[in-house]
């Protein structure tokens, strides 16, 4: 090739290109641990409770009463009196007071104790910084 051919010939210049690549890696930055435990404690609980009741006493009567105005339920000295009536056949019908129920009401305080279990949760949190130069 002569000089003129060399001038007209194309010269190639290589072009370089740089490319960036991104990669990921895990790095421990710290460790946190949580411990949870439950404590159970027994406690005695004492309280006065009330017990309500009634006693019933039958009081025989056996006498006639006015059919137009029979005895009604009444209270005397804290006792509730309930008349119990019975019809009896005679030549005429009469109302006979057969008996009365005398009901005494009472309230009694009764001590009561019961063991109960109460739970309490405790949590312990520990954190330590990790070594940032070491990957996982």
Long-range contacts (C-beta under 8 A, 24 or more apart in sequence): 25-135, 25-136, 26-135, 26-136, 27-130, 27-132, 27-134, 27-135, 27-136, 28-130, 28-131, 28-132, 28-134, 28-136, 29-129, 29-130, 29-132, 30-127, 30-128, 30-129, 30-130, 31-127, 31-128, 31-130, 32-125, 32-126, 32-127, 33-125, 33-126, 34-123, 34-124, 34-125, 34-126, 35-123, 35-124, 35-126, 36-121, 36-122, 36-123, 36-124, 37-121, 37-122, 38-119, 38-120, 38-121, 38-122, 39-119, 39-120, 39-121, 39-122, 40-117, 40-118, 40-119, 40-120, 41-117, 41-118, 41-120, 42-115, 42-116, 42-117, 42-118, 43-115, 43-116, 43-117, 43-118, 44-113, 44-114, 44-115, 44-116, 45-113, 45-114, 45-115, 45-116, 46-111, 46-112, 46-113, 47-112, 48-109, 48-110, 48-111, 48-112, 49-109, 49-110, 49-111, 49-112, 50-107, 50-108, 50-109, 50-110, 51-107, 51-108, 51-109, 51-110, 52-105, 52-106, 52-107, 52-108, 53-106, 53-108, 54-103, 54-104, 54-105, 54-106, 55-103, 55-104, 55-106, 56-101, 56-102, 56-103, 57-101, 57-102, 57-103, 57-104, 58-99, 58-100, 58-101, 59-99, 59-100, 59-101, 59-102, 60-98, 60-99, 61-97, 61-98, 61-99, 61-100, 62-96, 62-97, 62-98, 62-99, 63-96, 63-97, 64-94, 64-95, 64-96, 64-97, 65-95, 65-96, 65-97, 66-95, 67-93, 67-94, 67-95, 70-95, 71-97, 78-104, 78-105, 79-103, 79-104, 80-105
